[in-house]
Amino acid sequence: MSRELKKKYALVITALIISALLSLFLRLDFSNASLILKELRVPRLLTAFGVGSALSIAGLMLQTTLANPLAEPYTLGIASGAALGAAIGSSLGLKLPFMGLNFGAVLGAVMVLLILLRLTAQGSRKSDSMILLGIMVSLTCASLLSIWMVLSDPVGVQSVTFWLLGDLSRVGLGAGATLCFASALVTSWFWFQYRKYDAFLMGEGLVESFGVSYQTTLRITVVLISLLVGLCVSAVGMIGFVGLIVPHLVRRFLGSSRHFHMIPMSFLGGASILILSDAMAHAVGEPRELPVGAVTALVGAPAFIYLFIHRKRSEVGVE
């Protein structure tokens, strides 16, 4: 590893440590520090680490396998499908034996991504068609979720709405640790397969020539990402734009799209950004608390517009 690359890793790790310290100690009541840290701050830190890293990795792998720089769980509607699945699963009692999560969120995420892949099977995944379809699917899922909320529990609409915007405060220590473990496990699998994903950078038509099965790799990636997104949404609701922005920032930071370094950098970068966003949401909104999804969207939406316009200009040769 070159000295320059070591410096970049050190910088990202330093940013992660600073974000973690802010999350733990910003506006901490030191008279009850031990209890607050154990019951609130540490579980919240672990949750932000697990969810942020998972969403960032999900965005990176979707952008690679679908050859679309605007792809991420939020823009493709996967998060909305997971939220709808979580709501229906909650009504049906489809609880997982840990974390209090339900299997409906995972099924919802898988179904949405399979629908998108099916709808775009005959077209080019490099076009904006998948993003547009994802937005339509997301709006449909959001509408169905709104109807479910009103019909099933009108009194709890406000609580559910806050959860949908991203709520890290309800996850316990065990759940946060499980999210971190799941994210690290899936990320490790992607990292050990980094050469396969490097082949995707050559284009869909050339993947097979590198000895990589396009369909098999795509299916495995879809399943793993859907599991991650389903777990994250079921635990904390929808947190958008982390999976979109972080991989682009990492590419600019590294100056390369090779996955040997892109994967760990995206993992650490996504964790750092969500931890910092959660600390800001917790500090700025006191005595109330801002939903962390609102903070990431406030920054991510303009960034999404910039990326979209920049991509269009690049396609027509305008800089």
C-alpha positions in Angstrom: 0.0 0.0 0.0 1.4 3.4 -1.0 2.1 6.1 1.5 -0.6 8.3 0.0 -3.2 5.6 0.3 -2.2 5.0 3.9 -2.8 8.7 4.6 -6.2 8.5 3.1 -7.2 5.5 5.2 -5.8 7.3 8.3 -7.9 10.4 7.4 -11.1 8.3 7.1 -10.5 6.4 10.3 -9.8 9.7 12.1 -13.1 11.1 10.8 -14.9 8.0 12.0 -13.3 8.4 15.5 -14.2 12.1 15.7 -17.8 11.4 14.6 -18.1 8.6 17.2 -16.7 10.9 20.0 -19.2 13.6 19.1 -22.0 11.1 19.0 -21.1 9.8 22.5 -20.2 13.0 24.3 -21.9 15.9 22.6 -24.2 17.7 25.1 -23.8 14.8 27.5 -25.1 15.2 31.0 -22.1 14.0 33.0 -24.0 13.7 36.2 -25.7 10.6 34.6 -23.0 9.9 32.1 -22.6 6.1 32.8 -26.3 5.4 32.4 -26.8 7.6 29.4 -23.8 6.1 27.6 -24.9 2.5 28.3 -28.6 2.8 27.6 -28.7 5.5 24.9 -25.5 6.7 23.3 -23.6 3.4 22.7 -26.6 1.6 21.2 -27.3 4.6 19.0 -23.7 4.8 17.9 -23.6 1.1 17.0 -26.9 1.4 15.1 -25.6 4.4 13.1 -22.4 2.6 12.3 -24.2 -0.6 11.2 -26.9 1.2 9.1 -24.6 3.8 7.6 -22.0 1.3 6.5 -24.7 -1.1 5.2 -26.5 1.6 3.1 -23.2 2.9 1.7 -22.1 -0.6 0.7 -25.6 -1.3 -0.8 -25.4 1.9 -2.9 -21.8 1.1 -4.1 -22.7 -2.5 -5.2 -25.9 -1.4 -6.9 -24.1 1.3 -8.8 -21.5 -1.2 -9.9 -23.8 -4.1 -10.9 -26.5 -2.0 -12.5 -24.0 0.3 -14.2 -26.0 3.4 -13.0 -24.3 6.1 -10.9 -27.6 7.2 -9.5 -28.6 3.8 -8.1 -29.1 3.3 -4.4 -31.7 1.7 -2.1 -33.7 5.0 -1.8 -33.8 6.1 -5.4 -34.6 2.5 -6.6 -37.5 2.2 -4.2 -36.0 -0.7 -2.3 -36.2 1.2 1.0 -39.9 2.1 0.4 -40.6 -1.6 -0.4 -38.9 -2.6 2.8 -40.9 -0.1 4.8 -44.2 -1.3 3.2 -43.2 -4.9 3.9 -42.3 -4.1 7.5 -45.7 -2.5 8.0 -47.5 -5.5 6.5 -45.2 -7.9 8.3 -45.9 -6.1 11.6 -49.7 -6.6 11.1 -49.2 -10.3 10.3 -46.7 -10.9 13.1 -43.8 -11.9 10.9 -41.2 -11.3 13.6 -37.6 -12.5 13.3 -36.3 -14.3 16.4 -33.9 -11.4 17.2 -33.9 -7.6 17.2 -37.7 -7.4 17.1 -37.5 -7.1 13.3 -39.9 -8.7 10.9 -39.3 -10.8 7.8 -41.8 -8.6 5.8 -39.1 -5.8 5.4 -36.7 -8.2 3.8 -39.4 -9.6 1.5 -40.5 -6.1 0.5 -37.0 -5.1 -0.4 -36.4 -8.3 -2.4 -39.7 -8.0 -4.3 -39.1 -4.4 -5.3 -35.6 -5.1 -6.7 -36.8 -8.2 -8.5 -39.7 -6.1 -10.1 -37.2 -3.5 -11.2 -34.8 -6.1 -12.7 -37.7 -7.7 -14.5 -39.1 -4.5 -15.9 -35.7 -3.4 -17.2 -34.6 -6.8 -18.4 -35.2 -5.9 -22.1 -33.7 -2.4 -21.8 -30.4 -0.8 -21.0 -29.7 -0.6 -17.3 -27.3 2.2 -18.1 -30.2 4.6 -18.9 -32.3 6.5 -16.4 -35.2 4.1 -17.0 -34.5 2.1 -13.8 -34.2 5.3 -11.7 -37.5 6.5 -13.0 -39.2 3.2 -12.5 -37.7 3.1 -9.0 -39.2 6.5 -8.2 -42.6 5.3 -9.4 -42.4 2.1 -7.4 -41.3 4.1 -4.4 -44.3 6.5 -4.7 -46.6 3.5 -5.0 -45.2 1.8 -1.9 -45.4 5.1 0.0 -49.1 5.5 -1.0 -49.9 2.0 0.1 -48.1 2.5 3.3 -50.0 5.8 4.0 -53.3 3.9 3.4 -52.2 1.1 5.8 -51.2 3.6 8.4 -54.5 5.4 8.4 -56.7 2.3 8.3 -54.8 0.3 10.8 -53.8 2.8 13.5 -54.8 6.4 13.1 -53.5 7.3 16.6 -50.0 6.0 15.9 -49.5 7.9 12.6 -47.2 10.5 14.1 -45.0 7.8 15.7 -44.8 5.8 12.5 -44.1 8.9 10.4 -41.1 9.8 12.7 -39.8 6.2 12.3 -40.1 6.4 8.5 -37.9 9.5 8.5 -35.2 7.6 10.3 -35.2 7.0 14.0 -32.2 5.5 15.7 -33.4 6.1 19.2 -35.5 2.9 19.5 -32.8 0.3 18.8 -31.2 -1.4 21.7 -27.6 -2.5 22.3 -28.1 -6.0 21.0 -29.9 -4.8 17.9 -27.2 -2.3 17.1 -24.5 -4.9 17.5 -26.4 -7.2 15.2 -26.7 -4.6 12.5 -23.0 -3.9 12.7 -22.2 -7.7 12.5 -24.6 -8.1 9.5 -23.1 -5.1 7.7 -19.5 -6.3 8.3 -20.3 -9.8 7.2 -21.9 -8.8 3.9 -19.2 -6.3 3.3 -16.5 -8.9 3.9 -18.2 -11.2 1.3 -18.2 -8.4 -1.3 -14.6 -7.5 -0.5 -13.4 -11.1 -1.0 -15.1 -11.0 -4.4 -13.8 -7.7 -5.4 -12.2 -8.9 -8.6 -15.7 -10.0 -9.9 -17.1 -6.5 -9.3 -14.0 -4.9 -11.0 -15.1 -6.9 -14.0 -18.4 -5.1 -14.0 -16.6 -1.9 -14.6 -15.7 -3.1 -18.1 -19.4 -3.2 -19.1 -22.1 -5.9 -19.0 -21.1 -7.3 -22.4 -17.5 -8.0 -21.2 -18.2 -9.4 -17.8 -18.4 -13.0 -19.0 -15.1 -12.7 -20.8 -13.4 -12.3 -17.4 -14.8 -15.6 -16.2 -17.6 -14.0 -14.2 -21.2 -15.2 -14.4 -23.1 -11.9 -14.7 -26.5 -13.4 -13.7 -25.3 -15.4 -10.8 -23.2 -12.5 -9.4 -26.2 -10.1 -9.9 -28.6 -12.4 -8.1 -26.3 -13.0 -5.1 -25.7 -9.2 -4.9 -29.5 -8.5 -5.0 -30.2 -11.0 -2.3 -27.5 -9.7 0.1 -28.4 -6.1 -0.5 -32.0 -6.8 0.0 -31.3 -8.5 3.3 -29.2 -5.6 4.5 -31.7 -2.9 3.5 -34.6 -4.9 4.9 -32.8 -5.2 8.3 -31.9 -1.5 8.3 -35.4 -0.2 7.4 -37.1 -2.6 9.8 -34.8 -1.3 12.6 -34.6 2.5 11.9 -37.0 3.3 9.0 -35.9 5.0 5.8 -32.7 6.9 5.6 -32.0 8.2 2.1 -29.1 9.4 0.1 -26.3 7.8 2.2 -26.0 5.0 -0.4 -26.0 7.5 -3.2 -23.5 10.1 -2.0 -20.9 8.2 -0.1 -19.7 6.0 -3.0 -19.3 9.1 -5.2 -17.4 10.9 -2.5 -15.1 7.9 -2.0 -14.4 7.6 -5.8 -13.4 11.2 -5.8 -11.3 10.8 -2.7 -9.5 7.7 -3.9 -9.3 8.7 -7.6 -10.2 5.1 -8.5 -13.2 2.8 -8.8 -11.4 -0.4 -8.0 -13.3 -2.3 -5.3 -10.3 -3.5 -3.3 -10.2 -0.1 -1.7 -13.6 1.2 -2.6 -15.4 -1.3 -0.5 -13.7 -0.7 2.9 -13.6 3.0 2.3 -17.3 3.1 1.5 -17.9 1.0 4.6 -16.0 3.4 6.9 -17.3 6.5 5.1 -20.9 5.6 5.3 -20.6 4.8 9.0 -18.8 8.1 9.6 -21.4 10.2 7.8 -24.4 8.7 9.4 -22.9 8.9 12.9 -22.1 12.6 12.3 -25.6 13.2 10.9 -27.2 11.6 13.9 -25.1 13.6 16.3 -26.2 16.8 14.4 -29.8 15.7 14.5 -29.6 15.0 18.2 -27.8 18.2 19.1 -29.5 20.8 16.8 -33.0 19.7 17.7 -32.7 19.8 21.5 -34.9 19.5 23.6 -36.6 17.8 20.7 -34.9 15.5 18.2 -34.7 15.8 14.5 -35.1 12.6 12.5 -31.8 11.6 11.1 -33.3 10.8 7.7 -34.3 14.5 7.4 -30.7 15.6 7.9 -29.3 13.2 5.3 -32.0 14.2 2.8 -31.3 17.9 3.4 -27.8 17.3 2.2 -28.4 14.4 -0.2 -31.2 15.9 -2.3 -29.1 18.8 -3.6 -26.2 16.4 -4.2 -28.5 14.1 -6.1 -29.6 17.0 -8.4 -26.0 18.0 -8.9 -25.0 14.4 -9.9 -28.0 14.1 -12.2 -27.2 17.4 -14.0 -23.5 16.7 -14.2 -24.2 13.2 -15.7 -26.5 14.7 -18.3 -23.9 17.3 -19.3 -21.2 14.6 -19.5 -23.4 12.6 -21.8 -23.8 15.5 -24.3 -20.1 16.5 -23.9 -20.8 19.7 -22.0 -18.4 20.4 -19.0 
